[in-house]
C-alpha cells in the first residue's frame, strides 16, 4: 500500500480560529461556572435540600439557553443538529 502525498498533513490552510462572539460566550460561561457555587452558598439556607437547588439551577440554565437561542434565531437548527 502506498501513501499519496496529498494527505491532511500536507494542507497549507491555517487552523480554524474562534470568532469574537464564541470567546465572549466562553468567558461568560467561565464567570458563571466560578460564581455559581459562591452565590449558592451565600443565598440558600443551610437546611434546604441540595438536590432541589441543583435541579432548579439546571432548569433555569436550560430555559435561559433556549431563550437565547430563540432570540438569535438558532433554535430550529440546533434542535435539528444542523449548523447555520
DSSP file (Angstrom, degrees, kcal/mol; ACC not computed):
  #  RESIDUE AA STRUCTURE BP1 BP2  ACC     N-H-->O    O-->H-N    N-H-->O    O-->H-N    TCO  KAPPA ALPHA  PHI   PSI    X-CA   Y-CA   Z-CA
    1    1 A X              0   0    0      0, 0.0     2,-0.3     0, 0.0     0, 0.0   0.000 360.0 360.0 360.0 127.3    0.0    0.0    0.0
    2    2 A X        -     0   0    0      0, 0.0     2,-0.4     0, 0.0     0, 0.0  -0.789 360.0-132.2-105.9 150.4    1.4    3.3   -1.0
    3    3 A X        -     0   0    0     -2,-0.3     2,-0.2     2,-0.0     4,-0.0  -0.814  16.0-133.3-100.7 138.8    0.6    6.7    0.5
    4    4 A X        -     0   0    0     -2,-0.4     3,-0.4     1,-0.1    -1,-0.0  -0.551  15.2-128.1 -85.2 157.9   -0.2    9.7   -1.5
    5    5 A X  S    S+     0   0    0      1,-0.2    -1,-0.1    -2,-0.2    -2,-0.0   0.375  94.2  82.4 -87.7   6.3    1.4   13.0   -0.7
    6    6 A X        +     0   0    0      3,-0.1    -1,-0.2     2,-0.0    -2,-0.0  -0.092  64.2 135.3-101.6  36.6   -1.9   14.8   -0.6
    7    7 A X  S >  S-     0   0    0     -3,-0.4     3,-1.5     1,-0.1     4,-0.2  -0.132  74.3 -92.4 -75.9 176.0   -2.8   13.8    3.0
    8    8 A X  G >  S+     0   0    0      1,-0.3     3,-1.2     2,-0.2    -1,-0.1   0.760 122.1  63.7 -63.0 -25.4   -4.1   16.1    5.7
    9    9 A X  G 3  S+     0   0    0      1,-0.2    -1,-0.3     3,-0.0    -3,-0.1   0.695  96.2  59.3 -73.9 -16.0   -0.6   16.8    7.0
   10   10 A X  G <  S+     0   0    0     -3,-1.5    -1,-0.2     2,-0.0    -2,-0.2   0.413  77.8 124.2 -89.7   2.6    0.3   18.5    3.6
   11   11 A X    <   -     0   0    0     -3,-1.2    -3,-0.0    -4,-0.2    -4,-0.0  -0.371  46.7-162.7 -66.7 138.7   -2.5   21.0    4.0
   12   12 A X        +     0   0    0     -2,-0.1    -1,-0.1     2,-0.1     2,-0.1   0.445  55.5 108.8-100.6  -1.9   -1.4   24.7    3.8
   13   13 A X  S    S-     0   0    0      1,-0.1     2,-0.1     3,-0.0     3,-0.1  -0.436  71.6-115.5 -75.3 150.9   -4.5   26.1    5.3
   14   14 A X        -     0   0    0      1,-0.1    -1,-0.1    -2,-0.1     3,-0.1  -0.394  37.6 -89.6 -81.0 162.2   -4.3   27.6    8.8
   15   15 A X        -     0   0    0      1,-0.1    -1,-0.1    -2,-0.1     2,-0.0  -0.388  52.9 -94.2 -70.1 150.5   -6.2   26.1   11.7
   16   16 A X        -     0   0    0     -3,-0.1     2,-0.3    -2,-0.1    -1,-0.1  -0.331  41.0-148.6 -66.5 146.2   -9.7   27.5   12.3
   17   17 A X        -     0   0    0     -3,-0.1     2,-0.3    -2,-0.0    -1,-0.1  -0.796  16.5-108.5-114.1 158.9  -10.0   30.3   14.8
   18   18 A X        -     0   0    0     -2,-0.3     2,-0.1     1,-0.1    -1,-0.0  -0.618  32.0-126.1 -84.1 141.8  -12.8   31.3   17.1
   19   19 A X     >  -     0   0    0     -2,-0.3     4,-1.6     1,-0.1     3,-0.4  -0.373  29.9 -99.8 -82.5 171.1  -14.8   34.3   16.4
   20   20 A X  H  > S+     0   0    0      1,-0.2     4,-2.1     2,-0.2     5,-0.2   0.862 119.5  54.6 -61.1 -40.7  -15.3   37.1   18.9
   21   21 A X  H  > S+     0   0    0      1,-0.2     4,-2.5     2,-0.2    -1,-0.2   0.877 105.7  53.4 -65.3 -35.9  -18.8   36.0   20.0
   22   22 A X  H  > S+     0   0    0     -3,-0.4     4,-2.2     1,-0.2    -1,-0.2   0.904 109.3  48.9 -63.9 -40.3  -17.6   32.5   20.8
   23   23 A X  H  X S+     0   0    0     -4,-1.6     4,-2.1     2,-0.2    -2,-0.2   0.887 110.7  50.4 -66.5 -38.5  -14.9   33.9   23.0
   24   24 A X  H  X S+     0   0    0     -4,-2.1     4,-2.5     2,-0.2    -2,-0.2   0.925 110.7  49.1 -64.9 -44.0  -17.4   36.2   24.8
   25   25 A X  H  X S+     0   0    0     -4,-2.5     4,-2.2     1,-0.2    -2,-0.2   0.886 110.9  50.1 -64.4 -37.8  -19.7   33.2   25.4
   26   26 A X  H  X S+     0   0    0     -4,-2.2     4,-2.1     2,-0.2    -1,-0.2   0.886 110.2  50.6 -67.0 -37.2  -16.9   31.1   26.8
   27   27 A X  H  X S+     0   0    0     -4,-2.1     4,-2.2     2,-0.2    -2,-0.2   0.927 110.9  48.3 -64.2 -44.9  -15.9   34.0   29.1
   28   28 A X  H  X S+     0   0    0     -4,-2.5     4,-2.6     1,-0.2    -2,-0.2   0.888 110.7  51.5 -62.6 -38.9  -19.4   34.3   30.4
   29   29 A X  H  X S+     0   0    0     -4,-2.2     4,-2.6     2,-0.2    -1,-0.2   0.897 109.0  50.5 -64.7 -40.0  -19.6   30.6   30.9
   30   30 A X  H  X S+     0   0    0     -4,-2.1     4,-1.9     2,-0.2    -2,-0.2   0.900 111.1  48.6 -64.5 -40.5  -16.4   30.7   32.9
   31   31 A X  H  X S+     0   0    0     -4,-2.2     4,-2.5     2,-0.2     5,-0.2   0.931 113.2  47.2 -64.6 -45.2  -17.7   33.5   35.1
   32   32 A X  H  X S+     0   0    0     -4,-2.6     4,-2.3     1,-0.2    -2,-0.2   0.910 111.1  51.9 -61.7 -42.3  -21.0   31.6   35.7
   33   33 A X  H  X S+     0   0    0     -4,-2.6     4,-0.5     1,-0.2    -1,-0.2   0.861 114.6  43.0 -63.3 -36.3  -19.1   28.4   36.5
   34   34 A X  H  X S+     0   0    0     -4,-1.9     4,-0.5    -5,-0.2    -2,-0.2   0.861 119.0  41.2 -78.4 -36.2  -16.9   30.3   39.0
   35   35 A X  H  X S+     0   0    0     -4,-2.5     4,-2.8     1,-0.2     5,-0.3   0.763  95.5  77.6 -85.2 -25.7  -19.7   32.3   40.7
   36   36 A X  H  X S+     0   0    0     -4,-2.3     4,-2.4    -5,-0.2     5,-0.2   0.902  95.9  45.1 -57.2 -47.6  -22.5   29.8   40.9
   37   37 A X  H  X S+     0   0    0     -4,-0.5     4,-2.2     1,-0.2    -1,-0.2   0.898 114.7  49.6 -64.4 -36.5  -21.1   27.8   43.9
   38   38 A X  H  X S+     0   0    0     -4,-0.5     4,-2.0     2,-0.2    -2,-0.2   0.937 114.1  44.2 -65.3 -46.7  -20.3   31.0   45.8
   39   39 A X  H  X S+     0   0    0     -4,-2.8     4,-2.5     2,-0.2    -2,-0.2   0.863 111.8  54.0 -67.1 -35.8  -23.8   32.5   45.2
   40   40 A X  H  X S+     0   0    0     -4,-2.4     4,-1.1    -5,-0.3    -1,-0.2   0.936 111.1  45.0 -64.3 -46.1  -25.5   29.2   46.0
   41   41 A X  H  < S+     0   0    0     -4,-2.2    -1,-0.2     1,-0.2    -2,-0.2   0.883 116.6  47.1 -63.4 -38.1  -23.8   29.0   49.4
   42   42 A X  H  < S+     0   0    0     -4,-2.0    -2,-0.2    -5,-0.2    -1,-0.2   0.887 120.1  33.1 -73.2 -39.6  -24.5   32.7   50.1
   43   43 A X  H  < S+     0   0    0     -4,-2.5     2,-0.4    -5,-0.1    -1,-0.2   0.350 101.1  79.0-108.8   6.5  -28.1   32.8   49.2
   44   44 A X  S  < S-     0   0    0     -4,-1.1     2,-0.0    -3,-0.1     9,-0.0  -0.932  80.8-115.1-113.2 140.7  -29.6   29.4   50.1
   45   45 A X    >   -     0   0    0     -2,-0.4     3,-1.4     1,-0.1    -2,-0.1  -0.377  23.7-121.9 -68.7 150.1  -30.5   28.4   53.6
   46   46 A X  T 3  S+     0   0    0      1,-0.3    -1,-0.1    -2,-0.0     4,-0.1   0.739 107.8  58.2 -66.6 -22.2  -28.4   25.6   55.1
   47   47 A X  T 3  S+     0   0    0      2,-0.1    -1,-0.3     3,-0.0     2,-0.2   0.366  81.2 111.8 -91.5   7.5  -31.5   23.4   55.7
   48   48 A X  S <  S-     0   0    0     -3,-1.4     2,-0.5     1,-0.1     3,-0.0  -0.491  80.5-102.2 -79.7 149.7  -32.7   23.3   52.1
   49   49 A X    >>  -     0   0    0      1,-0.2     4,-1.4    -2,-0.2     3,-0.6  -0.602  27.7-149.5 -72.0 120.4  -32.5   20.1   50.1
   50   50 A X  H 3> S+     0   0    0     -2,-0.5     4,-2.5     1,-0.2     5,-0.2   0.839  93.0  59.3 -63.8 -35.5  -29.4   20.4   47.8
   51   51 A X  H 3> S+     0   0    0      1,-0.2     4,-2.3     2,-0.2    -1,-0.2   0.854 103.9  52.5 -64.7 -32.3  -30.9   18.3   45.0
   52   52 A X  H <> S+     0   0    0     -3,-0.6     4,-2.5     2,-0.2    -1,-0.2   0.911 109.1  49.3 -66.6 -42.2  -33.8   20.7   44.7
   53   53 A X  H  X S+     0   0    0     -4,-1.4     4,-2.4     2,-0.2    -2,-0.2   0.930 112.6  47.1 -62.0 -46.2  -31.4   23.6   44.4
   54   54 A X  H  X S+     0   0    0     -4,-2.5     4,-2.3     2,-0.2    -2,-0.2   0.910 111.8  50.8 -63.5 -42.9  -29.3   21.8   41.7
   55   55 A X  H  X S+     0   0    0     -4,-2.3     4,-2.2     2,-0.2    -2,-0.2   0.923 111.9  46.4 -61.3 -45.9  -32.5   20.9   39.8
   56   56 A X  H  X S+     0   0    0     -4,-2.5     4,-2.5     2,-0.2    -1,-0.2   0.903 111.4  52.5 -64.7 -41.4  -33.8   24.4   39.8
   57   57 A X  H  X S+     0   0    0     -4,-2.4     4,-2.4     1,-0.2    -2,-0.2   0.920 110.9  46.8 -60.1 -44.0  -30.4   25.8   38.7
   58   58 A X  H  X S+     0   0    0     -4,-2.3     4,-2.4     2,-0.2    -1,-0.2   0.890 111.6  50.9 -67.6 -38.9  -30.2   23.4   35.8
   59   59 A X  H  X S+     0   0    0     -4,-2.2     4,-2.5     2,-0.2    -2,-0.2   0.915 111.1  48.4 -63.7 -42.4  -33.8   24.2   34.7
   60   60 A X  H  X S+     0   0    0     -4,-2.5     4,-2.6     2,-0.2    -2,-0.2   0.920 111.5  49.8 -64.0 -43.5  -33.1   27.9   34.8
   61   61 A X  H  X S+     0   0    0     -4,-2.4     4,-2.4     1,-0.2    -2,-0.2   0.906 111.6  49.2 -61.6 -41.0  -29.9   27.5   32.8
   62   62 A X  H  X S+     0   0    0     -4,-2.4     4,-2.6     2,-0.2    -2,-0.2   0.917 111.8  47.7 -64.5 -43.6  -31.7   25.4   30.2
   63   63 A X  H  X S+     0   0    0     -4,-2.5     4,-2.4     2,-0.2    -2,-0.2   0.895 112.0  50.1 -64.9 -39.8  -34.5   28.0   29.9
   64   64 A X  H  X S+     0   0    0     -4,-2.6     4,-2.2     2,-0.2    -2,-0.2   0.909 111.2  49.2 -63.9 -41.2  -32.0   30.8   29.6
   65   65 A X  H  X S+     0   0    0     -4,-2.4     4,-2.3     2,-0.2    -2,-0.2   0.928 112.0  48.0 -64.4 -44.7  -30.1   28.9   26.9
   66   66 A X  H  X S+     0   0    0     -4,-2.6     4,-2.2     1,-0.2    -2,-0.2   0.897 112.1  49.5 -62.8 -40.1  -33.4   28.1   24.9
   67   67 A X  H  X S+     0   0    0     -4,-2.4     4,-2.3     2,-0.2    -1,-0.2   0.879 110.2  50.3 -68.9 -35.2  -34.5   31.8   25.2
   68   68 A X  H  X S+     0   0    0     -4,-2.2     4,-2.2     2,-0.2    -2,-0.2   0.894 111.3  48.9 -67.0 -38.3  -31.1   33.0   23.9
   69   69 A X  H  X>S+     0   0    0     -4,-2.3     5,-2.0     2,-0.2     4,-1.0   0.880 110.8  50.9 -66.8 -36.3  -31.3   30.5   21.0
   70   70 A X  H  <5S+     0   0    0     -4,-2.2     3,-0.3     2,-0.2    -2,-0.2   0.910 110.2  49.4 -65.6 -42.0  -34.8   31.8   20.3
   71   71 A X  H  <5S+     0   0    0     -4,-2.3    -2,-0.2     1,-0.2    -1,-0.2   0.903 115.0  43.4 -63.5 -42.2  -33.6   35.4   20.3
   72   72 A X  H  <5S-     0   0    0     -4,-2.2    -1,-0.2    -5,-0.1    -2,-0.2   0.602 110.9-121.8 -81.8 -10.1  -30.7   34.7   18.0
   73   73 A X  T  <5S+     0   0    0     -4,-1.0     4,-0.3    -3,-0.3    -3,-0.2   0.706  80.5 114.2  81.2  20.2  -32.9   32.5   15.7
   74   74 A X     >< +     0   0    0     -5,-2.0     4,-1.9    -6,-0.2     5,-0.2   0.265  39.3 101.1-106.7  12.3  -30.8   29.4   16.0
   75   75 A X  H  > S+     0   0    0     -6,-0.8     4,-2.5     2,-0.2     5,-0.2   0.944  82.1  46.0 -63.9 -50.2  -33.3   27.2   17.9
   76   76 A X  H  > S+     0   0    0      1,-0.2     4,-1.9     2,-0.2     6,-0.2   0.926 115.0  46.0 -61.5 -46.2  -34.5   25.1   14.9
   77   77 A X  H  >>S+     0   0    0     -4,-0.3     5,-2.3     1,-0.2     4,-0.8   0.866 113.6  49.9 -67.5 -34.2  -31.0   24.4   13.5
   78   78 A X  H  <5S+     0   0    0     -4,-1.9     3,-0.4     3,-0.2    -1,-0.2   0.911 112.5  46.1 -69.4 -41.8  -29.7   23.5   17.0
   79   79 A X  H  <5S+     0   0    0     -4,-2.5    -2,-0.2     1,-0.2    -1,-0.2   0.795 114.7  47.8 -71.8 -27.3  -32.6   21.1   17.7
   80   80 A X  H  <5S-     0   0    0     -4,-1.9    -1,-0.2    -5,-0.2    -2,-0.2   0.575 112.5-119.3 -85.8 -10.7  -32.2   19.5   14.3
   81   81 A X  T  <5 +     0   0    0     -4,-0.8     2,-0.3    -3,-0.4    -3,-0.2   0.695  68.8 132.8  81.0  19.6  -28.5   19.2   14.6
   82   82 A X      < -     0   0    0     -5,-2.3    -1,-0.3    -6,-0.2     2,-0.2  -0.800  52.7-129.4-104.8 145.5  -27.7   21.3   11.7
   83   83 A X              0   0    0     -2,-0.3    -5,-0.0    -3,-0.1    -9,-0.0  -0.611 360.0 360.0 -88.9 155.6  -25.2   24.1   11.5
   84   84 A X              0   0    0     -2,-0.2    -1,-0.1   -10,-0.0    -6,-0.0   0.479 360.0 360.0 -79.3 360.0  -26.1   27.5   10.2
